[in-house]
Amino acid sequence: MPKNRIIGARSVLLTSLLLGTLLLTPVRARAAHPAIWLDRALLTQLRQKAAKRTIEWAELKKGLDAHLSENLRAGYQGSDWYDRVMAYALAYQVLKGANPAAAKTYAAKALVYAKALSRDNVRSGTVGDGGGGDATIRVDSGWVARTAGIGLAIAYDWLYDYPGFDAATKTEFRNRLNAWIRWYERDGYARDNYTSNYFMGYFSMKAYAGYALEDTALTASANELWDAHVVPGFNKDLVGGDWIVSNWNYGPGVVQKVAGYLLARKTATGVDSVAQFPWIEQHLDYKIHALHPGGKSVYVDGPWSGSDSGYVTNRDMIYVHQVLKGKPVAQYIQWYILHDTETRGHGATDWEKFLFFDPKDPKADYKKTKPLQYRAGDGVNGYGFVGMRSSWSDDATWVGFRAGGKGLGETDDANQGHFEIFKNDLLAVNAGMWQRDGLETFRQGESDYRNILKIVDTDGCQQYHNMEKSQAYTGHAEVTQVKYEGAADVVYIDADLRGAYKANTGCYPLQYYHRQFFYLRPDYVVVLDRLTTRAADYTKAFLLHWPGKPLVDGRTASGTYPLNKPTGKLQFASLSPANVRISTSPDLAGHLDRLTRMTVAAGNANASEIFLNAMRATTPSDRSAFSPTLVTAEDRKMVGLRIVGSARDYYVVFGGGADSTPVQGTVSYPREPGVASEHYWVDLPPNTAFDVTSTERAITITPGKGSLSSSAQGILRYSTTGRLREGSVRSAKSATVAAADGAGRNTDTPTTRSAASANDAGVLARTRPRRGCGCSVPGTGSRDALGLTFVLAGLLLARTRVRVRWRPISETGPSKQPVSRL
């Protein structure tokens, strides 16, 4: 082969290999520094904001100039030094072209604080004391990676071309970062917990150091950690956008690190990793559904820092907004930042607002499109928070519930099955994480301060720190949401909580325990606890925590809040067991009349028990009584309650067995005649057709080929209107149709609603009456004429029947609780 052809072939091969390498390897089309966050487009925007002297720039510059002549102390574990490094170094990058003199002044000050992070004691907080160095990373088992580590890496990147940043100092910073990274990987706390705030501090330090130092080995190692561990950890363990691994106190820092890395990876390498990380978008859904109506407080849970408890930060979400800028969700995030966050606790600093936030960015009110309920998790994976509300208005009723397989380990809130209720303010509270009226509580991990079922064993099974706490840290992975249904009228959760009570000895005090939680819009909450303990003499009690001091009257209670000018009111009623003892502890946590624990204890020693409790959220001006009636059957196939509403009654009935196995066969339950009502049958076989027959005494449901069908979660819904007549409503095969007559006497018409799916579409379709049926099914207007014939026939038949007036049988036993029975 001729020499020139050989050379040509080699050139083609070399070119092909080079192009392949370029295609496979992201290459910066920019200078090496700055690499972290400050790409050309963002720097241009920031310089324009400074030239226009926007509010954000004015606030930042004001703070910078005010502290130029002094050396601030370190703050909490170096956090103030970190913020000073970031602020002054950012100003250097913004001004070095337009105002070189000012830029150098700011860079010099940034370097002072960067050297303090590298050399000085971040605990004592004095610039120049020389008490830090390689040992700094050991502070709080590596916590300071998020201040000293990140601050040093970004200072190296942003100050790289500053003349005062000499080669010796660069070498010092390089060596220091590598020493800190090596120590944490050997001895750091939570170094294998890929979603924790400790790990994310180390990870960010390592990733930013790789970009700043142009260290390909560090960068590759950080990318491998992200792709192989962080992404799967968040997308599985925190499915649905939850962040319970650190929650509202430490969680914002985790979100900042996650969003910051996504930004830095893109600016430094050109790789956009957002698509592989759906959690970052889902996180907004979690936050807005954990937000109380009015938008100034949130579901109170997890570790907190005292007076910050329950308040919402905007700091982390401005990072997320920058990551998702240009996507539709970014407009919702912008609305959230502007309308539903506060600056207390973890508010964004001046440099962060200047860097990442523009109040003129597009915004959209998520309240116009988002559903009224949201579940974070899939029932097995994730934290299992469910947020529910009656509407998106400020005076809406809000309910939060938690049951999930993932917890916090040693910092868990021990609140499996816990719920909270909000109406103008918190009414059913987490008494261990609460801050109002100048009162702060901190009972982290103590389940007795949550609204749970308390179990006290008598044979040493639990042995949990020798304290009377019901739930242990161990076994949380065994907690699951067996059923979940979110629809326009109800949200239903069936949670298996047995594992939450597993002792650290491996013993299970509970052989069976499910909490069935039923939120009925707009204002009703029904909780059924079905359990079987190892021994019959275990103490069993339902706990409910109130702000203030409720008034207890027999088996009911009522309380208003806030104390000085009440705006919300909670009503409570206990319906089962038959024999209970209700007591209150007004001196809860040493705060007289501020928080009250109500204990509803079973009066009999039974291994198997059913607690049925109902609550209603309303306003103090509402004087209507709340006295639900227990509804049951002789064969104990079902147990439930009737709630008398202002316009109609509500019936919520569950299976009455020792477990929540679907009820089989025909079941009847009593019904108050003459009143419009909504009926919800729980614990039925899923996706099953039912016949519904109404008589003067009861309503009977029978599995068959009827027009009513249970949902995928085994809930059967139907409505009845008007006055009940014997036999006026038949099964789905009946040819009789109930309707209103001219005299205004209404017969009873069950109305089916389409079985709600397990998603959060938030819509239940109303359906039209079928020909020849006393219940509604999908139909068309073209058949109305034939249907009217059956209506008239039904009226004639109804007028010839003997009307029997029926009322529930009232009994007053030891419980003094009226009972309706067949």
Disulfide bonds with the S-S distance in Angstrom:
Cys461-Cys507 1.81
